[in-house]
Amino acid sequence: MRLQVGQSIDNNRVRLDFRNSPDKPKNTPSYQIEKSKADEFVRKYNSQEKKLLNFTMVTSSLLGGIGAIIAIVKRSIKHAIIGIPLGILAGWLIGTTISSHKKNDLMDRYNVKEYSK
């Protein structure tokens, strides 16, 4: 989901909203940020989001592939049934954890706070 600059809250702050899309959850929060930092933050956040999604996909694929290699080396269906899904899950968990940390770090650097009406 991509962020966009929304309505002004007051003279110094604007609201940040996620763009409407089919994959947007109904309870997605809005955020607030200083007007002077809004465009730069949105640009960095959206750019970082693409990179982090790709990173998560790569880690899932690599660890799933390692599970497949182990299954081939061991010549065991049991290792394949267990190793491949566990590798994919581990890669996904690693990728999402790092992505969450990076997004939170960026939000902290720009002093972005959740907006409550």
N, C-alpha and C positions, 0 to 999 in steps of 0.2 A: 504494500500500500504506500502510496506516495503522499507526502505532506504538501500542503499549499497554504499560502498566507490568506487568512480570512478577514473578518470584520475588525474594525478598530474597537478596542475595549475602552480606552481613554486616550488622552493626548500622547502618552508615552508607550503604550502597549497595544499589541495586536493579537488576535487569536489565530492559532495554527490548527487547521483541520485536515483530516485525511480525505483525499478525493473519493467521491462515490465510485464504487466499483462492485462487481458481483461478489468479490471475495472479502468485502469489508463487513466486519461484524456489526451488529446493530448497536452495541454498547461501546463503541470506540470513543475514547476520551478526546477532548480538545485540549490544547495547550496554550499558554500565553508566553509572549516574549517581547522584549523591547523592540520598538519599530525599527530602530537603526540596525539591529542585528538580524532581523527577520529573513530578509532575502538571502543573506550569506548562509544562515543556518539551514534554511530549506534546501538550498543548492547542495550543501555538504551532506545533509541527511539523506537526500534522495540519491546522490551519487554513492554514498557509503552503503545504502541499502542494496543496490544492485551487486556490489562487490561482495557483501556479506552473504547474500543469497547464493551466489556462485561458490563462495567458500564452503558453505554448508553442503551444497550439492557435491562438491569435489570430495570433501571429507567422508560423506556417506558412501560415495562410489568407491573410494580407495579402501576404506575399511571393509566394505562388502566384498570387494575384490580380494582382499587378504583372506577373508573367510572362505571364499571360493578356492583360492590357492591351497589353503590348508586342507580343504576337503579333497582336492585333487591329489595332493601329496599323500594324504592318509588313505586315499581310496576308500572313503567311507561316506555312505549316504547320511549316516547319523551326524557326522561333522558338517556336511553340507546343509542339512536341515537346521542345525543349531548355529553354525558358524556364519553363514551368509546373512540371515536376518539380524543376528546379534551385532555383526560388523556394521551393517547399515544403521541400526539403531544407535550404536556407539558413535558413529560418525555424525549422525544427525544431532545427537545430544551435545557433542563437542562443538559442532558448528553453531547451534542455537545458543549455547551458553556464551561463546565468544561474541556472537552477534549482539546478544542482549547487553553484554558488558560494554561493547563499543558504542552502542546507541545511547546507553545511560551515561557514559563518559562524555559523549558529545553534548547531550542535553545539560549535563552539569556545567560544562565549560561555557555554554551560552546562557546559563541561568534560566532554563526553560522550566516552567512549572505547569502542573495540571490546572486547567481552567474549570472552575465550578461556578455555575450561574448563580 
